[in-house]
Amino acid sequence: MEVYDELERALKEIERLNDIIKRLEEDLKEMYLTFGEFSEEYTENKIKELKGSSNNE
């Protein structure tokens, strides 16, 4: 029975770790999307800013 209990604890720990990994994957996807959107917006604004200053020269 002791081996069975140890196996059951190990399986529960694996399941717990898999849940953590899934949450991290979701968080990383959200971070990537957020950064990607920010980066695109930032780049577009910088391009407009640079075009504006080159027109003023």
N, C-alpha and C positions, 0 to 999 in steps of 0.2 A: 504493500500500500504506500510505503514511503516514496518509492519511485514514481508511482502514479500521481501522488500529490505534487512532487517536484515537477513532473511533466506538465501538470495542470497549471502550476504557477508560472512556468516558463511560457506556456501558450498564452496566458493572460498578459504577461509582460510583452510578448511579441505583438499582441493585438493593441496594447496600449501604445507601444512605440509606433506601430503602423498608423494609428490615429493621429499621433503627433506629426508624423511625416506628411500625412494628407493635409493637415491644417497648415503646415509650413509651405507646402506646395501652393495652396490657395493664396496664402499671404504673399508669397513671392510673385505669383501671377498678378495680383492686385498692385503690388509695388512696381512691377515692370510696366503695367499698363499706365499707372499714374505717372511714372517717370517718363515714359514714352510720350504721353500727351503733353507733359510739361516741357519736355525737351523740344518737341515739334513747335509748340507755341513760342517758346523762347527763341528758337532759331528763326521763325518767321518774323518775330518782332525785331530781332537784331538785323535781319536783312532789310526790313523796311527802314529801320533807323539809319543803317549805312547808306542806303539809296538816297534817303533824305539829306544826309550830310554831304554826299557827293554832288547832289543837285545844287546845294548852297555854295559850293566852292567856285 
